[in-house]
């Protein structure tokens, strides 16, 4: 059974990819990628439980 939190994280990851591709400036892009990676880790942890 997939929890709503997992679905929310997946949606956030997809949105994050779009944000990373559309933002200008490397600083903003690096921050976006770091946040996105943190979301990936959270997703892995929630799936592992």
N, C-alpha and C positions, 0 to 999 in steps of 0.2 A: 504494500500500500504506500503510495506516494503522499507525503504530507504537504499541506498547503504552503508551508515554509520552503520546502524544496522547490515547488513550482514558482514561488515568488523569487527565489534565488536564481532559478533558470531564466526567468523573465528579466531580472536585473542584469544577468550576464549578457543576454542578447542586446539589451539596451546599452550596456557598457561598450560592447563592440562597436555599435553604431556611433556612440559618443566619441570613442577613441579615433574612429575614422573621420569624424567631422570636425573635431576641435583643431584650432590652429595654435601654433606655439608649442615648442618641445617641452616646456615646463609643465604646461597643462596636460599634455599627452602622457608624460612620465607619471604624473600624479594619477591620472585616469587609469593607466595600466596597473599601477600599484594597488589602487582600490579594487580594480577588476580581479587581480590575482588574490587579494584578500577574500573576495567573494567566492572565488574558485575553491580556496582552502575551506571556507565555511561550508560550501556545498559538499565537498568530499567528507568532511567531518559529520555532517547531517546524514549523508548516505551510509556512512560506516556504522552509525548507531542503529 
